[in-house]
Amino acid sequence: MDFDLSEDQRLLKDSVDRLIADQYQFEQRKKYAREPSGYSAAMWDQITEMGLLGLPFEETLGGFGGGAVETSIVMDAFGRGLVLEPYFATVVLGGGLLRRAAPASVLGALAPKVAAGKLKLAFAHVERHSRYDLADVTTTARKDGGNYVLDGGKSVVIHGDTADLIFVSARIAGERRSRDGIGLFLVNPATPGVFRRGYPTQDGQRAAELTFVNARVSADDLILANALPVIEHVIDEAIAALCAEAVGAMQSMHDLTLEYLKTRKQFGRPIGSFQVLQHRSVDMLVAVEQARSMAMFAAVMAAEDNPIERRRAISAAKVQIGRSARHVGQEAIQLHGGIGMTNEYSVGHYFKRVTMIDQLYGDADTHLASLAARGGLFGKVA
C-alpha cells in the first residue's frame, strides 16, 4: 500500500503545519480557550481563509474535493496544536452527513456556507444510555401533519453549544436498538422546544446536552428516513480523523519528552544520558509509529463501501490508537516528573485529549471485541 503523499497533499501539509506552528503555541491556546465560545474566532477565520472548511466538498460547492487522507493531514496537525476550533464537528461530522445524507438541494445550499465559514454544524446522536451502540436511539420523531414532533435528549454533542444547525437522529419507526427507522433531521437549535446546555469537557473542548420537548420541525427537515448505514459510515470516517489527531498529539508528547530528557539535569548531566530512560523514549517512538501506520490505514479504508471491511480496518486502528495513546501519555507524564501533572504545562493536556479520543465512538476494548466478533482484521466472520 502506497502511503506517499501527492504534491497537493504535501502542499496542504506544509500549509497547515505552518499555521499551527505560528498560531497555536500552548500559551496562545490558553488565550483561545478563555474566549466566550471556547475557541478563537480569529483562528476560525484563518482556517476558513486557507480553504480547510471546504476540504471534503466538491469544487463546484466551494470546496477542495479532498477525501479522508486530506482530512487526516489536517487532523494530524490539529492534534499537535491541540486545536480548539469546531473543525471536527463542522467539517468531519456535519460535512460528512451533508455529503452522504442530504439531498442535492440541501447540499448545494449549505455546503458553500460551511466552506465560507458562515455555518457551523454539529451532530447529536449519542444518548446517555446508548454507550457505543449506534442503533440505540430512543429520541422519537412523531409525524403530525406536515411536521415532526421531537422528544428526547442527546448527550455530549461536540461543539453543539455554538452550532448554527444540528443534525439530530431520532426514531421515526421501530423498537429501541432496531437498525431500521432511525431518521436524520437537520434542526435549528433556536426552534421552540429545543433546549441546549453547553459546557467544557475535560480536554478543553466544548460540548452540549440537548433536550427536545415537543419540538416541532418541518417534514422538510427530515434529511434521511433510514439513516443508520450513513451514520455508521460517517462515524467510521470520523474515527479515522480522530486517529490522525491522536497521532499528532502523541508525536508532540514524544517531542516534548525528548527535549525534556536532553535539558533536565540530575547528578550533573542530562537525564537523557541514562540508558534506561533512552529505552523508554524509544518505546514511546515505536508506539507512535505503530499508531501512525494504523491511522494511515484507517484513512485509506474510510472510503471503503463494504461496511464489514471498513469497520474491521477502523476497529483495528482504534485499538492501536488507544493502546499507543495510553502508553505514550503515561510515559510522557512519568518522564516529566512533577511538572507533567500541572495545568501550566502542555503534556498533561495532550494526555487528556488522547484519552478522550480513545473514549469517543468506542474505546480500544470495545473495538477489540468488535474486531474479534468479525474474525479479526482479515477474518471471514460477517
C-alpha positions as CSV (number, residue, x, y, z in Angstrom):
1,M,0.0,0.0,0.0
2,D,1.4,3.4,-1.0
3,F,1.4,5.9,1.8
4,D,3.4,8.6,0.0
5,L,1.7,12.0,-0.3
6,S,0.9,13.6,-3.6
7,E,2.3,17.0,-4.4
8,D,-1.1,18.6,-3.5
9,Q,-1.2,16.7,-0.2
10,R,2.4,17.8,0.6
11,L,1.5,21.4,0.0
12,L,-1.6,21.0,2.2
13,K,0.5,19.5,5.0
14,D,3.1,22.3,4.8
15,S,0.5,25.0,4.9
16,V,-1.4,23.5,7.9
17,D,1.9,22.8,9.7
18,R,3.0,26.4,9.4
19,L,-0.4,27.7,10.6
20,I,-0.2,25.5,13.8
21,A,3.4,26.4,14.4
22,D,2.8,30.1,14.1
23,Q,-0.6,30.4,15.7
24,Y,-1.1,27.6,18.2
25,Q,1.7,27.6,20.7
26,F,0.4,26.4,24.1
27,E,0.3,29.8,25.6
28,Q,-1.8,31.0,22.7
29,R,-4.1,28.1,23.1
30,K,-4.8,29.1,26.7
31,K,-5.9,32.5,25.5
32,Y,-8.2,31.0,22.9
33,A,-9.8,28.7,25.5
34,R,-10.7,31.8,27.6
35,E,-12.8,33.3,24.8
36,P,-16.6,33.1,25.3
37,S,-17.1,30.4,22.7
38,G,-14.1,28.4,24.0
39,Y,-12.1,28.9,20.8
40,S,-10.7,31.7,18.7
41,A,-12.9,33.5,16.2
42,A,-9.8,34.9,14.6
43,M,-8.3,31.5,14.2
44,W,-11.6,30.2,12.7
45,D,-11.3,32.9,10.1
46,Q,-7.8,31.9,9.3
47,I,-8.8,28.2,8.9
48,T,-11.6,29.5,6.6
49,E,-9.2,31.6,4.5
50,M,-7.0,28.6,4.0
51,G,-9.9,26.7,2.5
52,L,-9.8,24.0,5.1
53,L,-13.6,24.2,5.8
54,G,-14.3,23.2,2.3
55,L,-11.9,20.3,2.3
56,P,-14.3,17.4,1.7
57,F,-16.7,19.2,-0.6
58,E,-16.6,19.3,-4.4
59,E,-15.1,22.4,-6.1
60,T,-18.5,23.3,-7.5
61,L,-19.6,23.7,-3.9
62,G,-16.7,26.0,-3.0
63,G,-14.7,23.1,-1.7
64,F,-11.3,21.4,-2.2
65,G,-12.5,18.0,-3.3
66,G,-10.4,16.2,-0.7
67,G,-11.0,12.9,1.0
68,A,-10.1,11.1,4.2
69,V,-6.4,11.3,3.5
70,E,-6.5,15.0,3.2
71,T,-8.7,15.2,6.3
72,S,-6.1,13.1,8.2
73,I,-3.3,15.5,7.2
74,V,-5.3,18.4,8.7
75,M,-6.3,16.5,11.8
76,D,-2.7,15.3,12.5
77,A,-1.6,19.0,12.5
78,F,-4.6,20.0,14.7
79,G,-3.6,17.2,17.1
80,R,-0.1,18.6,17.5
81,G,-1.6,22.0,18.3
82,L,-4.5,20.8,20.5
83,V,-6.8,22.9,18.3
84,L,-10.0,24.0,20.0
85,E,-12.0,25.3,17.0
86,P,-15.0,23.2,15.9
87,Y,-13.4,21.8,12.7
88,F,-14.2,18.2,13.6
89,A,-17.8,18.9,14.4
90,T,-18.5,21.1,11.4
91,V,-16.4,19.6,8.6
92,V,-15.9,15.9,9.6
93,L,-19.2,15.1,11.2
94,G,-21.5,17.7,9.9
95,G,-19.8,17.8,6.5
96,G,-19.8,14.1,6.2
97,L,-23.6,13.9,6.9
98,L,-24.2,16.7,4.4
99,R,-22.3,14.8,1.7
100,R,-23.7,11.4,2.3
101,A,-27.2,12.0,3.5
102,A,-28.5,15.4,2.3
103,P,-30.4,15.8,-0.9
104,A,-28.7,17.8,-3.7
105,S,-30.8,20.9,-2.9
106,V,-29.8,21.0,0.7
107,L,-26.1,20.1,0.0
108,G,-26.0,22.8,-2.7
109,A,-27.5,25.4,-0.3
110,L,-25.4,24.6,2.8
111,A,-22.0,23.3,1.7
112,P,-20.8,26.7,0.3
113,K,-21.8,28.3,3.6
114,V,-19.8,25.8,5.6
115,A,-16.8,26.3,3.2
116,A,-17.1,30.0,3.7
117,G,-17.1,29.8,7.5
118,K,-20.7,31.1,7.7
119,L,-22.3,28.0,9.0
120,K,-21.2,25.7,11.9
121,L,-22.7,22.3,12.2
122,A,-22.9,19.6,14.9
123,F,-24.2,16.0,15.2
124,A,-26.5,15.0,18.0
125,H,-26.7,11.2,18.2
126,V,-25.3,9.8,21.5
127,E,-27.8,9.3,24.3
128,R,-27.0,8.7,27.9
129,H,-27.9,5.0,27.8
130,S,-26.6,4.2,24.4
131,R,-22.9,3.7,25.2
132,Y,-21.3,2.8,21.9
133,D,-24.3,1.2,20.2
134,L,-25.2,3.5,17.2
135,A,-28.6,1.8,16.8
136,D,-29.6,2.5,20.4
137,V,-31.8,5.6,19.7
138,T,-34.8,6.4,21.9
139,T,-35.3,10.1,20.9
140,T,-38.6,10.0,19.0
141,A,-39.9,11.9,16.0
142,R,-43.7,11.7,15.7
143,K,-45.4,12.7,12.5
144,D,-48.0,15.4,13.0
145,G,-49.5,16.7,9.7
146,G,-46.7,18.4,7.8
147,N,-44.4,18.4,10.8
148,Y,-42.5,16.1,13.1
149,V,-42.5,16.4,16.9
150,L,-39.2,15.6,18.6
151,D,-39.0,14.3,22.1
152,G,-35.9,13.0,24.0
153,G,-32.4,14.0,24.7
154,K,-28.8,13.9,23.3
155,S,-25.6,13.9,25.3
156,V,-22.0,15.1,24.6
157,V,-22.9,16.9,21.4
158,I,-19.4,18.0,20.3
159,H,-19.4,21.8,19.9
160,G,-23.2,21.7,20.0
161,D,-23.3,24.9,22.0
162,T,-22.1,27.1,19.2
163,A,-23.5,25.2,16.1
164,D,-25.9,27.1,13.8
165,L,-27.6,23.9,12.7
166,I,-27.5,20.4,14.3
167,F,-28.0,17.0,12.7
168,V,-30.3,15.1,15.1
169,S,-31.0,11.3,14.9
170,A,-34.5,10.3,16.1
171,R,-36.6,7.2,15.8
172,I,-39.5,7.5,13.4
173,A,-40.3,3.8,13.5
174,G,-39.2,0.5,15.1
175,E,-38.3,-0.5,18.6
176,R,-35.3,0.6,20.6
177,R,-32.0,-0.7,19.1
178,S,-33.7,-1.6,15.8
179,R,-31.5,-0.8,12.9
180,D,-34.4,0.4,10.8
181,G,-36.5,3.5,11.4
182,I,-33.8,6.0,12.5
183,G,-34.3,9.3,10.8
184,L,-31.8,12.1,10.4
185,F,-33.1,15.6,10.9
186,L,-31.4,19.0,10.4
187,V,-32.6,21.2,13.3
188,N,-32.2,24.8,14.1
189,P,-31.3,24.9,17.8
190,A,-33.4,28.1,18.2
191,T,-36.6,26.0,17.5
192,P,-39.1,26.2,20.3
193,G,-38.9,23.1,22.5
194,V,-35.2,22.6,21.8
195,F,-33.0,23.3,24.9
196,R,-29.2,23.1,24.9
197,R,-26.7,23.5,27.7
198,G,-23.1,24.0,26.8
199,Y,-20.1,23.0,28.9
200,P,-16.3,22.5,28.7
201,T,-15.1,18.9,28.5
202,Q,-12.1,17.5,30.4
203,D,-9.8,18.0,27.4
204,G,-10.6,21.7,26.9
205,Q,-13.1,21.2,24.1
206,R,-16.8,22.1,24.2
207,A,-19.9,20.0,24.2
208,A,-23.6,20.4,24.9
209,E,-26.6,18.5,26.2
210,L,-29.7,18.8,24.0
211,T,-33.3,18.2,25.2
212,F,-36.3,18.1,22.9
213,V,-39.7,18.7,24.4
214,N,-42.5,18.7,21.8
215,A,-40.1,20.4,19.4
216,R,-41.9,20.9,16.1
217,V,-39.8,20.7,12.9
218,S,-40.9,20.7,9.3
219,A,-41.1,17.4,7.4
220,D,-38.6,19.0,5.0
221,D,-36.1,18.9,7.9
222,L,-36.1,15.1,7.6
223,I,-32.9,14.6,5.6
224,L,-32.9,10.8,5.5
225,A,-35.6,8.4,6.8
226,N,-33.4,5.2,7.2
227,A,-30.1,6.9,8.2
228,L,-28.2,4.3,10.3
229,P,-26.0,3.0,7.4
230,V,-25.0,6.5,6.5
231,I,-24.4,7.4,10.2
232,E,-22.2,4.4,10.6
233,H,-20.1,5.4,7.5
234,V,-19.7,9.0,8.7
235,I,-18.7,7.8,12.2
236,D,-16.1,5.5,10.6
237,E,-14.7,8.5,8.7
238,A,-14.8,10.5,12.0
239,I,-12.8,7.8,13.8
240,A,-10.2,7.8,11.1
241,A,-9.9,11.6,11.5
242,L,-9.6,11.2,15.3
243,C,-6.9,8.6,14.9
244,A,-4.9,11.1,12.9
245,E,-5.5,13.8,15.5
246,A,-4.3,11.4,18.2
247,V,-1.1,10.6,16.3
248,G,-0.4,14.3,16.1
249,A,-0.9,14.7,19.8
250,M,1.3,11.6,20.6
251,Q,4.1,13.0,18.4
252,S,4.0,16.2,20.3
253,M,4.2,14.3,23.6
254,H,7.2,12.4,22.4
255,D,8.9,15.5,21.1
256,L,8.4,17.4,24.4
257,T,9.6,14.4,26.4
258,L,12.7,14.0,24.3
259,E,13.5,17.7,24.7
260,Y,13.0,17.5,28.4
261,L,15.3,14.5,28.7
262,K,18.0,16.5,26.9
263,T,17.7,19.6,29.1
264,R,16.7,18.3,32.6
265,K,19.9,17.5,34.6
266,Q,20.4,15.2,37.5
267,F,23.7,14.2,39.0
268,G,25.4,16.8,36.9
269,R,24.3,15.5,33.5
270,P,21.1,15.4,31.3
271,I,18.8,12.6,32.4
272,G,18.5,11.6,28.8
273,S,22.0,10.2,29.1
274,F,20.8,7.4,31.3
275,Q,20.2,4.3,29.2
276,V,17.0,3.2,30.9
277,L,15.3,6.5,30.0
278,Q,16.6,6.2,26.5
279,H,15.0,2.8,26.2
280,R,11.7,4.2,27.4
281,S,11.9,7.1,24.9
282,V,12.5,4.6,22.1
283,D,9.5,2.5,23.3
284,M,7.4,5.7,23.0
285,L,8.6,6.3,19.5
286,V,7.7,2.8,18.5
287,A,4.2,3.2,19.9
288,V,3.8,6.5,18.0
289,E,4.9,4.9,14.7
290,Q,2.6,1.9,15.2
291,A,-0.3,4.3,15.7
292,R,0.7,6.4,12.7
293,S,0.7,3.3,10.4
294,M,-2.7,2.3,11.6
295,A,-4.1,5.8,11.3
296,M,-2.9,5.9,7.7
297,F,-4.6,2.5,7.1
298,A,-7.8,3.9,8.6
299,A,-7.7,7.0,6.4
300,V,-7.3,4.8,3.3
301,M,-10.1,2.4,4.3
302,A,-12.5,5.1,5.4
303,A,-13.9,5.4,1.9
304,E,-14.5,1.7,1.6
305,D,-18.1,1.0,0.6
306,N,-18.1,-2.5,2.1
307,P,-19.2,-1.8,5.7
308,I,-17.7,-5.0,7.1
309,E,-14.2,-4.5,5.6
310,R,-14.3,-0.8,6.5
311,R,-15.3,-1.5,10.1
312,R,-12.6,-4.1,10.5
313,A,-10.0,-1.6,9.5
314,I,-11.4,1.2,11.6
315,S,-11.7,-1.0,14.7
316,A,-8.1,-2.3,14.2
317,A,-6.9,1.3,14.0
318,K,-8.9,2.4,17.1
319,V,-7.4,-0.5,19.1
320,Q,-3.8,0.5,18.2
321,I,-4.5,4.2,18.8
322,G,-6.0,3.5,22.2
323,R,-3.1,1.3,23.3
324,S,-0.4,3.7,21.9
325,A,-2.1,6.7,23.4
326,R,-2.1,5.2,26.9
327,H,1.5,4.1,26.7
328,V,2.8,7.3,25.2
329,G,0.8,9.5,27.6
330,Q,1.7,7.7,30.7
331,E,5.4,7.6,29.8
332,A,5.4,11.3,28.9
333,I,3.8,12.2,32.3
334,Q,6.3,9.9,34.3
335,L,9.4,11.1,32.4
336,H,8.5,14.7,33.0
337,G,8.1,14.1,36.7
338,G,6.0,16.6,38.7
339,I,5.6,19.2,36.0
340,G,3.9,16.7,33.8
341,M,0.9,16.8,36.1
342,T,0.4,20.6,36.1
343,N,-2.1,22.5,34.1
344,E,0.5,25.1,33.3
345,Y,2.5,22.5,31.2
346,S,1.2,21.1,27.9
347,V,1.9,17.4,28.3
348,G,-1.0,16.7,30.6
349,H,-3.4,18.4,28.2
350,Y,-2.2,16.2,25.4
351,F,-2.7,13.1,27.5
352,K,-6.3,14.3,28.3
353,R,-7.1,14.8,24.7
354,V,-5.8,11.4,23.5
355,T,-7.7,9.8,26.5
356,M,-10.9,11.5,25.3
357,I,-10.2,10.3,21.7
358,D,-9.9,6.8,23.0
359,Q,-13.4,7.1,24.5
360,L,-15.1,8.6,21.5
361,Y,-17.1,6.2,19.4
362,G,-15.8,3.1,21.2
363,D,-12.7,2.6,23.3
364,A,-9.9,0.2,22.5
365,D,-11.5,-2.7,24.4
366,T,-14.9,-2.2,22.6
367,H,-13.3,-2.2,19.2
368,L,-11.1,-5.2,20.0
369,A,-14.3,-7.1,20.9
370,S,-15.9,-5.9,17.7
371,L,-12.9,-7.0,15.7
372,A,-12.8,-10.4,17.3
373,A,-16.5,-10.9,16.5
374,R,-15.8,-10.2,12.8
375,G,-13.0,-12.8,12.8
376,G,-10.1,-10.4,13.1
377,L,-8.8,-7.9,10.5
378,F,-8.7,-10.4,7.7
379,G,-11.3,-12.9,9.0
380,K,-14.3,-14.3,7.2
381,V,-16.8,-13.9,10.0
382,A,-19.6,-11.4,9.0
